[in-house]
């Protein structure tokens, strides 16, 4: 009797896992702006809604918005210039750029659907408008690349697989952990793709893409000597990113000539 129950649970578990893989295949689509095939389980309207809903809480976590209209206007102007002069304008997303008050955390990030943030700590270290364009262009790349939506779909996939594994055997915690790690941060591939897109946006908008290399130097210096080795980090090493940025500059400079 116990063996029969185990076989039934195993078959149910296999069926759930099989369903997860079939659904994942059915959710694959080509990103019209990057040409990359991704697993996506939400519409652009849903991405926009998630971003708008999450934006106030994210701003609050970084001390709210920076109380300087002149600096915020600069961020808005640079962001708008990048969007309006690139393929980002063709997307359905509602790009909005926010300067956060946090004076200590060097960071910039994008929520799905177009909500983009940069902390004053990072903003204050940038040396010129081109570097600001590099930061914001990179974040626009995350939105256009649909990286958050892709991570959400991947998390949903692993949660379904975890359910199946839990039914068939006690493996759910392990698989669920994989899904949670996948959702937490942009992966190396996402960062490199956003760097390349950022270079493309900068060239299209008339900015000097070489200044993105300066941004990498700033990030490397900010991380200090105790920076996590690349093999242990979800982000590529800044030096490796610089090499890819140089390649992207050559690629898009040739394309624009």
Backbone as CSV, one residue per row, in Angstrom:
resi,resn,N_x,N_y,N_z,CA_x,CA_y,CA_z,C_x,C_y,C_z
1,UNK,0.838,-1.201,0.000,0.000,0.000,0.000,0.873,1.251,0.000
2,UNK,1.919,1.224,0.868,2.825,2.360,0.948,3.557,2.545,-0.371
3,UNK,3.964,1.431,-1.008,4.646,1.494,-2.302,3.727,2.073,-3.373
4,UNK,2.447,1.711,-3.313,1.485,2.219,-4.290,1.304,3.726,-4.148
5,UNK,1.226,4.204,-2.905,1.098,5.646,-2.664,2.322,6.411,-3.152
6,UNK,3.484,5.788,-2.943,4.718,6.434,-3.409,4.723,6.561,-4.926
7,UNK,4.298,5.505,-5.620,4.263,5.535,-7.087,3.288,6.604,-7.583
8,UNK,2.155,6.744,-6.908,1.176,7.763,-7.307,1.763,9.159,-7.122
9,UNK,2.413,9.374,-5.951,3.039,10.679,-5.711,4.122,10.966,-6.731
10,UNK,4.882,9.916,-7.069,5.961,10.083,-8.035,5.412,10.472,-9.403
11,UNK,4.340,9.800,-9.818,3.732,10.102,-11.117,3.154,11.520,-11.140
12,UNK,2.525,11.917,-10.040,1.984,13.285,-9.960,3.119,14.301,-10.022
13,UNK,4.183,13.999,-9.275,5.331,14.899,-9.279,5.936,15.035,-10.661
14,UNK,6.097,13.920,-11.366,6.646,13.949,-12.725,5.733,14.745,-13.644
15,UNK,4.421,14.579,-13.478,3.460,15.305,-14.313,3.566,16.814,-14.089
16,UNK,3.733,17.216,-12.826,3.851,18.649,-12.515,5.122,19.222,-13.122
17,UNK,6.229,18.474,-12.984,7.495,18.935,-13.550,7.405,19.019,-15.070
18,UNK,6.791,18.014,-15.682,6.625,18.021,-17.137,5.782,19.213,-17.579
19,UNK,4.733,19.508,-16.822,3.889,20.661,-17.129,4.694,21.949,-17.065
20,UNK,5.582,22.051,-16.071,6.402,23.253,-15.927,7.280,23.460,-17.154
21,UNK,7.878,22.375,-17.656,8.749,22.498,-18.821,7.945,22.823,-20.080
22,UNK,6.776,22.217,-20.231,5.930,22.493,-21.394,5.474,23.952,-21.374
23,UNK,5.063,24.431,-20.198,4.615,25.821,-20.091,5.753,26.781,-20.362
24,UNK,6.958,26.434,-19.894,8.104,27.300,-20.128,8.376,27.438,-21.623
25,UNK,8.297,26.308,-22.340,8.519,26.351,-23.791,7.464,27.219,-24.485
26,UNK,6.224,27.129,-24.007,5.148,27.899,-24.632,5.256,29.387,-24.346
27,UNK,6.015,29.753,-23.302,6.151,31.164,-22.921,7.366,31.835,-23.550
28,UNK,8.078,31.123,-24.384,9.255,31.707,-25.005,8.873,32.625,-26.155
29,UNK,9.511,33.770,-26.201,9.251,34.726,-27.263,10.519,35.511,-27.559
30,UNK,10.593,36.039,-28.761,11.770,36.811,-29.149,11.561,38.274,-28.789
31,UNK,12.545,38.831,-28.096,12.504,40.253,-27.774,12.749,41.034,-29.066
32,UNK,11.785,41.833,-29.516,11.940,42.514,-30.805,13.038,43.575,-30.821
33,UNK,13.531,43.964,-29.644,14.528,45.031,-29.563,15.948,44.492,-29.400
34,UNK,16.072,43.262,-28.899,17.393,42.656,-28.719,17.596,41.435,-29.600
35,UNK,16.488,40.830,-30.063,16.582,39.621,-30.863,16.794,38.364,-30.044
36,UNK,16.838,38.495,-28.720,17.085,37.340,-27.864,15.774,36.647,-27.506
37,UNK,15.776,35.311,-27.527,14.608,34.529,-27.143,14.585,34.402,-25.620
38,UNK,13.464,34.785,-25.019,13.331,34.792,-23.563,12.069,34.057,-23.135
39,UNK,12.075,33.604,-21.895,10.865,33.063,-21.280,10.192,34.184,-20.505
40,UNK,9.012,34.601,-20.960,8.281,35.725,-20.373,6.841,35.288,-20.131
41,UNK,6.323,35.544,-18.941,4.951,35.136,-18.631,4.060,36.311,-18.256
42,UNK,4.421,37.527,-18.723,3.582,38.681,-18.437,3.649,39.654,-19.600
43,UNK,2.656,40.521,-19.674,2.608,41.527,-20.730,3.398,42.762,-20.314
44,UNK,3.669,43.645,-21.269,4.357,44.894,-20.948,3.513,45.753,-20.003
45,UNK,2.171,45.691,-20.147,1.295,46.439,-19.234,1.454,45.942,-17.796
46,UNK,1.608,44.639,-17.640,1.813,44.082,-16.304,3.166,44.506,-15.736
47,UNK,4.188,44.549,-16.587,5.504,45.037,-16.143,5.401,46.473,-15.652
48,UNK,4.707,47.304,-16.426,4.547,48.714,-16.047,3.823,48.826,-14.707
49,UNK,2.784,48.028,-14.519,2.009,48.070,-13.277,2.861,47.651,-12.082
50,UNK,3.670,46.623,-12.253,4.548,46.172,-11.166,5.534,47.271,-10.787
51,UNK,6.124,47.910,-11.807,7.086,48.980,-11.549,6.470,50.164,-10.825
52,UNK,5.301,50.586,-11.279,4.623,51.729,-10.655,4.222,51.413,-9.220
53,UNK,3.800,50.183,-8.986,3.372,49.791,-7.646,4.565,49.712,-6.685
54,UNK,5.720,49.289,-7.196,6.895,49.083,-6.350,7.714,50.353,-6.146
55,UNK,7.574,51.331,-7.037,8.438,52.516,-7.022,8.417,53.279,-5.695
56,UNK,7.245,53.572,-5.113,7.255,54.343,-3.856,8.007,53.644,-2.727
57,UNK,7.838,52.352,-2.600,8.527,51.614,-1.545,10.037,51.624,-1.775
58,UNK,10.464,51.430,-3.034,11.893,51.446,-3.337,12.497,52.805,-3.019
59,UNK,11.784,53.874,-3.369,12.281,55.216,-3.070,12.413,55.425,-1.562
60,UNK,11.436,54.935,-0.820,11.454,55.086,0.631,12.652,54.364,1.251
61,UNK,13.007,53.213,0.696,14.131,52.447,1.226,15.455,53.181,1.047
62,UNK,15.503,54.105,0.101,16.726,54.874,-0.147,16.593,56.326,0.324
63,UNK,15.724,56.550,1.288,15.611,57.870,1.887,14.755,58.848,1.131
64,UNK,13.970,58.370,0.178,13.110,59.246,-0.598,13.863,59.902,-1.746
65,UNK,13.232,60.868,-2.375,13.838,61.556,-3.509,14.781,62.657,-3.021
66,UNK,15.825,62.901,-3.791,16.790,63.939,-3.426,16.149,65.315,-3.601
67,UNK,16.238,66.173,-2.580,15.516,67.461,-2.609,16.259,68.558,-3.352
68,UNK,16.568,68.311,-4.628,17.231,69.327,-5.434,16.646,69.247,-6.837
69,UNK,15.810,70.210,-7.176,15.122,70.168,-8.467,16.070,70.282,-9.654
70,UNK,17.172,70.995,-9.465,18.133,71.166,-10.556,18.782,69.829,-10.913
71,UNK,19.199,69.087,-9.901,19.816,67.780,-10.145,18.794,66.804,-10.729
72,UNK,17.575,66.827,-10.199,16.534,65.941,-10.723,16.226,66.288,-12.177
73,UNK,16.225,67.568,-12.506,15.969,67.990,-13.886,17.066,67.484,-14.821
74,UNK,18.300,67.474,-14.349,19.402,66.951,-15.158,19.208,65.459,-15.418
75,UNK,18.846,64.728,-14.379,18.587,63.288,-14.542,17.449,63.067,-15.530
76,UNK,16.384,63.848,-15.389,15.239,63.727,-16.318,15.660,64.028,-17.758
77,UNK,16.429,65.087,-17.943,16.807,65.505,-19.288,17.712,64.474,-19.966
78,UNK,18.669,63.963,-19.228,19.575,62.961,-19.798,18.811,61.681,-20.117
79,UNK,17.957,61.254,-19.186,17.161,60.047,-19.429,16.258,60.198,-20.635
80,UNK,15.595,61.333,-20.740,14.697,61.578,-21.873,15.453,61.612,-23.195
81,UNK,16.636,62.210,-23.175,17.449,62.282,-24.391,17.843,60.883,-24.855
82,UNK,18.206,60.034,-23.917,18.570,58.654,-24.261,17.389,57.903,-24.867
83,UNK,16.226,58.039,-24.244,15.043,57.316,-24.699,14.573,57.835,-26.056
84,UNK,14.480,59.132,-26.200,13.889,59.724,-27.400,14.753,59.586,-28.648
85,UNK,16.030,59.268,-28.451,16.934,59.135,-29.592,17.374,57.697,-29.842
86,UNK,16.665,56.749,-29.275,17.058,55.344,-29.414,15.837,54.461,-29.600
87,UNK,16.086,53.164,-29.757,14.985,52.210,-29.922,14.107,52.138,-28.682
88,UNK,14.588,52.662,-27.558,13.774,52.660,-26.338,12.462,53.401,-26.543
89,UNK,12.483,54.394,-27.436,11.261,55.160,-27.703,10.189,54.291,-28.354
90,UNK,10.595,53.215,-29.027,9.652,52.343,-29.720,8.960,51.361,-28.776
91,UNK,9.463,51.243,-27.562,8.902,50.286,-26.609,7.641,50.862,-25.964
92,UNK,6.800,50.010,-25.384,5.581,50.497,-24.722,5.812,51.012,-23.304
93,UNK,7.055,51.017,-22.853,7.325,51.330,-21.455,7.279,52.830,-21.168
94,UNK,6.954,53.156,-19.938,6.853,54.543,-19.477,8.087,54.853,-18.633
95,UNK,9.096,55.389,-19.268,10.362,55.622,-18.569,10.276,56.864,-17.687
96,UNK,10.609,56.672,-16.431,10.686,57.774,-15.476,11.977,57.616,-14.675
97,UNK,12.650,58.735,-14.436,13.976,58.703,-13.821,13.931,59.434,-12.474
98,UNK,14.481,58.780,-11.456,14.378,59.299,-10.092,15.762,59.384,-9.454
99,UNK,16.077,60.549,-8.866,17.307,60.728,-8.092,16.968,60.518,-6.623
100,UNK,17.582,59.515,-6.023,17.288,59.148,-4.638,18.225,59.866,-3.670
101,UNK,17.749,60.099,-2.462,18.477,60.916,-1.492,19.657,60.201,-0.828
102,UNK,19.703,58.888,-0.890,20.721,58.111,-0.180,22.135,58.619,-0.512
103,UNK,22.878,59.142,0.507,24.212,59.692,0.250,25.334,58.669,0.396
104,UNK,24.993,57.437,0.768,26.012,56.439,1.094,26.032,55.235,0.152
105,UNK,24.873,54.831,-0.340,24.779,53.623,-1.151,24.981,53.953,-2.621
106,UNK,26.082,53.503,-3.182,26.366,53.750,-4.597,25.610,52.716,-5.418
107,UNK,24.531,53.180,-6.048,23.662,52.215,-6.719,22.793,52.904,-7.768
108,UNK,22.381,52.131,-8.744,21.359,52.520,-9.713,20.642,51.239,-10.082
109,UNK,19.345,51.330,-10.331,18.589,50.121,-10.641,17.323,50.495,-11.402
110,UNK,16.728,49.490,-12.015,15.504,49.692,-12.793,14.464,48.679,-12.369
111,UNK,13.241,49.130,-12.242,12.109,48.245,-12.018,11.487,47.905,-13.377
112,UNK,10.765,46.799,-13.455,10.125,46.473,-14.732,9.179,47.580,-15.178
113,UNK,9.145,47.829,-16.472,8.202,48.800,-17.004,8.722,50.207,-17.157
114,UNK,9.941,50.515,-16.640,10.527,51.812,-16.922,10.835,52.721,-15.755
115,UNK,10.603,52.301,-14.517,10.961,53.125,-13.359,12.448,52.939,-13.060
116,UNK,13.222,54.044,-13.193,14.677,53.957,-13.092,15.174,54.886,-11.979
117,UNK,16.123,54.386,-11.187,16.596,55.107,-10.007,18.124,55.187,-9.997
118,UNK,18.629,56.300,-9.491,20.056,56.442,-9.211,20.192,57.154,-7.871
119,UNK,21.075,56.661,-7.019,21.270,57.293,-5.718,22.168,58.522,-5.843
120,UNK,21.995,59.455,-4.914,22.858,60.631,-4.900,24.312,60.218,-4.663
121,UNK,24.518,59.143,-3.915,25.883,58.668,-3.660,26.612,58.363,-4.961
122,UNK,25.931,57.752,-5.919,26.543,57.478,-7.218,26.560,58.735,-8.083
123,UNK,25.449,59.443,-8.109,25.331,60.669,-8.908,26.468,61.639,-8.583
124,UNK,26.798,61.792,-7.304,27.803,62.765,-6.870,29.220,62.363,-7.278
125,UNK,29.432,61.110,-7.591,30.760,60.646,-7.995,30.979,60.736,-9.509
126,UNK,29.908,60.908,-10.257,30.035,60.982,-11.709,30.699,62.294,-12.101
127,UNK,31.540,62.240,-13.117,32.381,63.378,-13.477,31.773,64.266,-14.561
128,UNK,30.789,63.757,-15.293,30.212,64.551,-16.376,28.864,63.964,-16.789
129,UNK,28.189,64.675,-17.677,26.863,64.263,-18.133,26.915,62.954,-18.911
130,UNK,28.026,62.727,-19.612,28.153,61.491,-20.391,28.165,60.269,-19.470
131,UNK,28.816,60.382,-18.334,28.831,59.264,-17.389,27.437,59.021,-16.817
132,UNK,26.710,60.103,-16.565,25.322,59.944,-16.119,24.512,59.233,-17.198
133,UNK,24.744,59.582,-18.451,24.063,58.907,-19.557,24.436,57.437,-19.595
134,UNK,25.681,57.117,-19.268,26.098,55.716,-19.235,25.349,54.912,-18.190
135,UNK,25.198,55.499,-16.995,24.465,54.823,-15.918,22.996,54.634,-16.296
136,UNK,22.363,55.720,-16.729,20.937,55.653,-17.048,20.685,54.777,-18.272
137,UNK,21.578,54.856,-19.267,21.430,54.018,-20.446,21.515,52.543,-20.109
138,UNK,22.408,52.202,-19.207,22.510,50.814,-18.732,21.192,50.356,-18.107
139,UNK,20.588,51.216,-17.287,19.338,50.846,-16.621,18.176,50.763,-17.614
140,UNK,18.153,51.660,-18.605,17.147,51.546,-19.665,17.309,50.197,-20.370
141,UNK,18.549,49.757,-20.516,18.811,48.458,-21.124,18.175,47.309,-20.361
142,UNK,18.173,47.394,-19.030,17.515,46.351,-18.230,16.012,46.308,-18.518
143,UNK,15.409,47.494,-18.669,13.968,47.562,-18.936,13.662,47.008,-20.321
144,UNK,14.365,47.530,-21.320,14.147,47.098,-22.694,14.479,45.618,-22.872
145,UNK,15.493,45.151,-22.134,15.857,43.741,-22.185,14.912,42.826,-21.422
146,UNK,13.957,43.415,-20.704,12.942,42.684,-19.943,13.563,41.713,-18.929
147,UNK,14.634,42.134,-18.307,15.366,41.248,-17.409,14.569,40.892,-16.164
148,UNK,13.843,41.856,-15.593,13.026,41.555,-14.413,11.910,40.574,-14.757
149,UNK,11.256,40.805,-15.875,10.170,39.911,-16.294,10.696,38.504,-16.531
150,UNK,11.902,38.417,-17.072,12.510,37.115,-17.324,12.823,36.408,-16.012
151,UNK,13.323,37.153,-15.017,13.619,36.550,-13.719,12.347,36.083,-13.024
152,UNK,11.274,36.877,-13.149,9.998,36.483,-12.539,9.493,35.194,-13.163
153,UNK,9.579,35.084,-14.482,9.136,33.865,-15.171,9.991,32.674,-14.750
154,UNK,11.292,32.900,-14.607,12.189,31.825,-14.182,11.865,31.381,-12.770
155,UNK,11.561,32.355,-11.899,11.191,32.027,-10.522,9.905,31.205,-10.483
156,UNK,8.914,31.617,-11.286,7.656,30.866,-11.342,7.896,29.441,-11.817
157,UNK,8.775,29.302,-12.807,9.099,27.975,-13.339,9.690,27.089,-12.247
158,UNK,10.664,27.609,-11.510,11.308,26.800,-10.472,10.372,26.521,-9.299
159,UNK,9.460,27.423,-9.035,8.482,27.151,-7.985,7.572,26.001,-8.369
160,UNK,7.182,25.943,-9.651,6.353,24.822,-10.118,7.141,23.522,-10.073
161,UNK,8.399,23.578,-10.531,9.250,22.388,-10.464,9.434,21.947,-9.020
162,UNK,9.580,22.927,-8.129,9.744,22.622,-6.710,8.523,21.896,-6.163
163,UNK,7.333,22.336,-6.583,6.099,21.675,-6.145,6.081,20.220,-6.591
164,UNK,6.450,20.002,-7.864,6.491,18.641,-8.380,7.499,17.782,-7.656
165,UNK,8.670,18.360,-7.385,9.707,17.616,-6.686,9.294,17.310,-5.252
166,UNK,8.563,18.237,-4.642,8.103,18.030,-3.265,7.087,16.901,-3.196
167,UNK,6.242,16.803,-4.218,5.243,15.737,-4.251,5.912,14.387,-4.458
168,UNK,6.879,14.361,-5.409,7.526,13.094,-5.742,8.543,12.668,-4.713
169,UNK,9.218,13.619,-4.087,10.240,13.321,-3.086,10.516,14.601,-2.318
170,UNK,11.336,14.530,-1.288,11.616,15.706,-0.472,12.794,16.491,-1.043
171,UNK,12.609,17.043,-2.225,13.658,17.825,-2.872,13.231,19.273,-3.077
172,UNK,12.055,19.624,-2.614,11.497,20.935,-2.919,12.326,22.092,-2.415
173,UNK,12.896,21.967,-1.208,13.664,23.072,-0.650,14.851,23.435,-1.507
174,UNK,15.539,22.417,-2.063,16.710,22.667,-2.892,16.325,23.407,-4.160
175,UNK,15.319,22.925,-4.859,14.925,23.537,-6.122,14.341,24.916,-5.885
176,UNK,13.575,25.072,-4.813,12.997,26.369,-4.498,14.095,27.399,-4.245
177,UNK,15.178,26.955,-3.588,16.292,27.846,-3.336,16.915,28.362,-4.613
178,UNK,16.999,27.494,-5.624,17.531,27.928,-6.916,16.675,29.041,-7.477
179,UNK,15.359,28.877,-7.382,14.456,29.898,-7.915,14.607,31.221,-7.204
180,UNK,14.750,31.193,-5.882,14.884,32.429,-5.129,16.164,33.158,-5.508
181,UNK,17.261,32.423,-5.670,18.515,33.049,-6.054,18.423,33.658,-7.450
182,UNK,17.695,32.994,-8.331,17.536,33.502,-9.694,16.810,34.837,-9.691
183,UNK,15.866,35.009,-8.781,15.038,36.206,-8.763,15.722,37.399,-8.124
184,UNK,16.704,37.156,-7.259,17.234,38.235,-6.436,17.955,39.324,-7.226
185,UNK,18.804,38.941,-8.166,19.651,39.933,-8.828,19.735,39.661,-10.320
186,UNK,20.105,40.718,-11.061,20.423,40.524,-12.465,21.654,39.641,-12.573
187,UNK,21.628,38.734,-13.536,22.768,37.864,-13.748,23.839,38.540,-14.576
188,UNK,24.956,37.851,-14.771,26.071,38.414,-15.530,25.653,38.737,-16.961
189,UNK,24.910,37.814,-17.565,24.464,38.044,-18.940,23.594,39.277,-19.061
190,UNK,22.730,39.508,-18.066,21.872,40.699,-18.064,22.714,41.969,-17.995
191,UNK,23.722,41.954,-17.132,24.561,43.140,-16.977,25.327,43.445,-18.260
192,UNK,25.876,42.422,-18.874,26.640,42.636,-20.105,25.731,43.100,-21.237
193,UNK,24.526,42.537,-21.317,23.590,42.975,-22.345,23.198,44.438,-22.120
194,UNK,22.983,44.828,-20.868,22.613,46.211,-20.563,23.763,47.167,-20.835
195,UNK,25.001,46.718,-20.581,26.158,47.549,-20.929,26.179,47.816,-22.429
196,UNK,25.984,46.774,-23.224,26.018,46.928,-24.682,24.886,47.830,-25.167
197,UNK,23.699,47.621,-24.616,22.576,48.483,-24.996,22.832,49.926,-24.576
198,UNK,23.423,50.098,-23.391,23.740,51.445,-22.925,24.683,52.163,-23.875
199,UNK,25.693,51.445,-24.363,26.613,52.019,-25.354,25.845,52.440,-26.603
200,UNK,24.957,51.572,-27.056,24.157,51.873,-28.252,23.310,53.123,-28.048
201,UNK,22.663,53.227,-26.892,21.825,54.393,-26.596,22.663,55.667,-26.542
202,UNK,23.841,55.584,-25.927,24.704,56.754,-25.797,25.127,57.274,-27.170
203,UNK,25.528,56.378,-28.055,25.935,56.786,-29.401,24.761,57.406,-30.145
204,UNK,23.593,56.773,-30.042,22.399,57.294,-30.726,22.031,58.697,-30.232
205,UNK,22.270,58.946,-28.924,21.888,60.231,-28.332,22.998,61.279,-28.386
206,UNK,24.141,60.922,-28.971,25.230,61.879,-29.115,26.157,61.981,-27.922
207,UNK,26.103,61.023,-27.001,27.020,61.008,-25.863,28.282,60.215,-26.197
208,UNK,29.328,60.441,-25.426,30.597,59.739,-25.624,30.539,58.402,-24.879
209,UNK,30.444,57.292,-25.602,30.299,55.989,-24.932,31.527,55.586,-24.131
210,UNK,32.698,56.159,-24.461,33.915,55.843,-23.704,33.768,56.203,-22.229
211,UNK,32.869,57.156,-21.933,32.684,57.567,-20.540,32.051,56.471,-19.687
212,UNK,31.454,55.468,-20.339,30.947,54.339,-19.554,32.099,53.567,-18.914
213,UNK,33.255,53.607,-19.539,34.438,52.978,-18.946,34.792,53.698,-17.648
214,UNK,34.652,55.017,-17.653,34.884,55.775,-16.423,33.923,55.377,-15.316
215,UNK,32.686,55.073,-15.682,31.711,54.613,-14.688,32.177,53.295,-14.074
216,UNK,32.709,52.395,-14.894,33.207,51.109,-14.386,34.347,51.335,-13.390
217,UNK,35.211,52.305,-13.695,36.317,52.617,-12.778,35.777,53.117,-11.442
218,UNK,34.746,53.951,-11.506,34.130,54.473,-10.284,33.543,53.330,-9.453
219,UNK,32.852,52.424,-10.118,32.242,51.294,-9.414,33.300,50.384,-8.798
220,UNK,34.385,50.174,-9.533,35.465,49.329,-9.018,36.110,49.966,-7.794
221,UNK,36.362,51.276,-7.874,36.973,51.977,-6.743,36.047,51.982,-5.537
222,UNK,34.752,52.124,-5.781,33.784,52.151,-4.689,33.697,50.808,-3.977
223,UNK,33.918,49.727,-4.738,33.836,48.392,-4.131,35.007,48.128,-3.206
224,UNK,36.151,48.770,-3.467,37.307,48.631,-2.591,38.035,47.314,-2.785
225,UNK,39.066,47.095,-1.977,39.908,45.896,-2.124,39.207,44.601,-1.740
226,UNK,38.111,44.706,-1.018,37.418,43.495,-0.560,36.292,43.091,-1.499
227,UNK,36.380,43.563,-2.752,35.354,43.228,-3.733,35.266,41.719,-3.911
228,UNK,34.042,41.202,-4.040,33.824,39.767,-4.202,34.394,39.320,-5.542
229,UNK,35.183,38.236,-5.590,35.710,37.743,-6.866,34.591,37.429,-7.851
230,UNK,34.885,37.578,-9.143,33.849,37.406,-10.154,33.202,36.032,-10.080
231,UNK,33.997,34.994,-9.798,33.441,33.635,-9.759,32.396,33.490,-8.664
232,UNK,32.425,34.373,-7.652,31.484,34.296,-6.545,30.415,35.379,-6.620
233,UNK,30.367,36.095,-7.719,29.447,37.219,-7.837,28.518,37.035,-9.017
234,UNK,27.294,37.584,-8.895,26.364,37.539,-10.017,26.702,38.601,-11.054
235,UNK,27.537,39.576,-10.695,27.924,40.638,-11.622,29.307,40.344,-12.202
236,UNK,29.525,40.675,-13.473,30.865,40.516,-14.045,31.840,41.486,-13.396
237,UNK,33.113,41.115,-13.390,34.153,42.003,-12.899,34.179,43.266,-13.763
238,UNK,34.345,44.452,-13.135,34.381,45.693,-13.927,35.393,45.667,-15.062
239,UNK,36.558,45.029,-14.847,37.561,44.968,-15.910,37.049,44.173,-17.106
240,UNK,36.342,43.079,-16.843,35.750,42.295,-17.927,34.648,43.081,-18.631
241,UNK,33.899,43.845,-17.854,32.846,44.680,-18.448,33.466,45.751,-19.347
242,UNK,34.590,46.278,-18.945,35.257,47.307,-19.751,35.630,46.745,-21.120
243,UNK,36.150,45.525,-21.142,36.527,44.919,-22.426,35.307,44.756,-23.328
244,UNK,34.194,44.341,-22.753,32.962,44.178,-23.537,32.426,45.534,-23.997
245,UNK,32.567,46.547,-23.159,32.128,47.893,-23.532,32.938,48.402,-24.722
246,UNK,34.243,48.172,-24.689,35.093,48.585,-25.815,34.662,47.893,-27.103
247,UNK,34.340,46.598,-27.006,33.871,45.861,-28.181,32.555,46.443,-28.694
248,UNK,31.657,46.793,-27.768,30.359,47.356,-28.160,30.541,48.722,-28.829
249,UNK,31.490,49.515,-28.321,31.747,50.831,-28.916,32.184,50.667,-30.372
250,UNK,33.105,49.751,-30.614,33.565,49.508,-31.981,32.417,49.012,-32.869
251,UNK,31.610,48.123,-32.323,30.482,47.551,-33.087,29.493,48.621,-33.526
252,UNK,29.071,49.459,-32.605,28.022,50.430,-32.927,28.574,51.676,-33.610
253,UNK,29.855,51.963,-33.411,30.462,53.070,-34.142,30.509,52.715,-35.643
254,UNK,30.880,51.463,-35.938,30.921,51.021,-37.325,29.525,51.053,-37.943
255,UNK,28.525,50.621,-37.134,27.161,50.561,-37.640,26.607,51.950,-37.932
256,UNK,27.088,52.962,-37.187,26.553,54.321,-37.364,27.264,55.087,-38.474
257,UNK,28.395,54.558,-38.949,29.143,55.241,-40.008,28.625,54.891,-41.409
